[in-house]
Amino acid sequence: MNGPNSLHGYVALVTILALIVYLWMFMRVGAARQKFGVEAPAVTGHPEFERHFRVQANTIEGLVVFLPALWLFALYLNELVAAGLGLVWVIGRILYMLSYAKDPKTRSAGFGIQALATLALFFGAAGAVGWAVLKPLV
């Protein structure tokens, strides 16, 4: 990969993959809206539409923590580990989306996978940033 630090390319690729997954969810909401006749701006109606909508909304809420944690972990700890954990997040989100849309009771595995990846990235990044700030003071 090109650039000042070739490993950033892997984290950038995972970022793009995460955004592609989100866009896929966005399109599934639009298709469900059309299929079940739920006109905008309504966000309630057919239960299957509501499941697609909740998956998308939950994912956008998760991206707010995931993306900064991914990049901070990469910058302060290890870029390859960050990319690996990010890929685990993407896989977990896909499993979450597919299982939640089918039957919300089956969403736990996908949610758990992505939640663990997010927590590892967040706490790893928080610890590394905290250490980087406090180290000169110690």
C-alpha positions as CSV (number, residue, x, y, z in Angstrom):
1,M,0.0,0.0,0.0
2,N,1.1,3.5,-0.6
3,G,1.4,6.4,1.8
4,P,3.6,7.4,4.7
5,N,2.5,4.4,6.8
6,S,1.5,1.5,4.7
7,L,-0.4,-0.1,7.5
8,H,-3.0,2.7,7.7
9,G,-4.3,1.3,4.4
10,Y,-5.6,-1.8,6.3
11,V,-7.5,0.4,8.8
12,A,-8.8,2.6,6.0
13,L,-10.0,-0.5,4.2
14,V,-11.8,-1.7,7.3
15,T,-13.3,1.8,7.6
16,I,-14.6,1.6,4.0
17,L,-16.0,-2.0,4.7
18,A,-17.8,-0.7,7.8
19,L,-19.3,2.1,5.7
20,I,-20.3,-0.3,2.9
21,V,-22.1,-2.5,5.5
22,Y,-23.9,0.6,6.8
23,L,-24.9,1.7,3.2
24,W,-26.2,-1.9,2.6
25,M,-28.3,-1.6,5.7
26,F,-29.5,1.8,4.5
27,M,-30.6,0.3,1.2
28,R,-32.3,-2.6,3.0
29,V,-34.4,-0.1,5.0
30,G,-35.4,1.7,1.7
31,A,-36.4,-1.6,0.1
32,A,-38.4,-2.6,3.2
33,R,-40.0,0.8,3.3
34,Q,-41.2,0.2,-0.3
35,K,-42.1,-3.5,0.2
36,F,-44.3,-2.8,3.2
37,G,-45.7,0.6,2.2
38,V,-44.1,2.6,5.0
39,E,-44.0,6.1,3.7
40,A,-41.4,8.6,4.9
41,P,-41.0,10.1,7.4
42,A,-42.8,7.2,9.3
43,V,-40.5,4.8,11.1
44,T,-43.2,2.5,12.3
45,G,-45.5,0.2,10.5
46,H,-44.9,-3.3,9.4
47,P,-42.7,-5.2,12.0
48,E,-40.3,-6.4,9.4
49,F,-39.7,-2.8,8.3
50,E,-39.2,-1.8,11.9
51,R,-36.5,-4.5,12.3
52,H,-34.6,-3.2,9.3
53,F,-34.9,0.3,10.5
54,R,-33.7,-0.6,14.1
55,V,-30.6,-2.4,12.7
56,Q,-29.7,0.7,10.6
57,A,-30.3,3.1,13.5
58,N,-28.4,0.9,16.0
59,T,-25.5,0.6,13.6
60,I,-25.2,4.4,13.1
61,E,-25.2,4.7,16.9
62,G,-22.4,2.1,17.1
63,L,-20.3,3.7,14.4
64,V,-20.0,6.8,16.6
65,V,-17.9,4.8,19.0
66,F,-16.4,2.2,16.7
67,L,-14.7,4.4,14.1
68,P,-12.9,6.8,16.5
69,A,-11.9,3.8,18.6
70,L,-10.6,1.9,15.6
71,W,-8.4,4.8,14.4
72,L,-7.1,5.7,17.9
73,F,-6.2,2.1,18.6
74,A,-4.4,2.0,15.3
75,L,-2.5,5.2,15.9
76,Y,-1.6,4.5,19.6
77,L,-1.3,0.7,19.8
78,N,-1.2,-1.5,16.7
79,E,-2.6,-0.9,13.3
80,L,-2.8,-4.6,12.3
81,V,-4.6,-5.6,15.5
82,A,-7.0,-2.6,15.0
83,A,-7.7,-3.7,11.4
84,G,-8.3,-7.3,12.6
85,L,-10.7,-6.2,15.4
86,G,-12.4,-3.9,12.9
87,L,-12.9,-6.8,10.5
88,V,-14.4,-8.7,13.5
89,W,-16.8,-5.8,14.0
90,V,-17.8,-5.8,10.4
91,I,-18.6,-9.6,10.5
92,G,-20.5,-9.2,13.7
93,R,-22.6,-6.4,12.3
94,I,-23.4,-8.4,9.2
95,L,-24.5,-11.3,11.4
96,Y,-26.4,-8.9,13.6
97,M,-28.2,-7.4,10.6
98,L,-29.2,-10.7,9.1
99,S,-30.3,-12.4,12.3
100,Y,-32.2,-9.4,13.6
101,A,-34.1,-8.9,10.4
102,K,-35.1,-12.6,10.4
103,D,-35.9,-12.9,14.1
104,P,-34.9,-10.3,16.7
105,K,-34.5,-13.1,19.3
106,T,-31.5,-14.4,17.4
107,R,-29.5,-11.2,17.2
108,S,-27.4,-11.9,20.3
109,A,-24.4,-13.6,18.7
110,G,-23.8,-10.9,16.1
111,F,-24.3,-8.2,18.6
112,G,-21.9,-9.8,21.1
113,I,-19.2,-10.2,18.4
114,Q,-19.3,-6.6,17.4
115,A,-19.7,-5.4,21.0
116,L,-16.6,-7.2,22.1
117,A,-14.6,-5.8,19.2
118,T,-15.8,-2.3,20.0
119,L,-15.0,-2.7,23.7
120,A,-11.5,-4.0,22.9
121,L,-10.8,-1.1,20.5
122,F,-12.3,1.5,22.9
123,F,-10.6,0.4,26.1
124,G,-7.3,-0.3,24.2
125,A,-7.4,3.2,22.7
126,A,-8.4,4.9,25.9
127,G,-5.6,3.2,27.8
128,A,-3.0,3.9,25.2
129,V,-4.0,7.6,24.8
130,G,-4.2,8.0,28.6
131,W,-0.7,6.5,29.0
132,A,0.7,8.7,26.2
133,V,-0.7,11.8,27.9
134,L,0.3,10.8,31.5
135,K,3.7,9.2,30.7
136,P,5.6,12.5,30.5
137,L,4.1,13.5,33.8
138,V,5.2,10.4,35.7
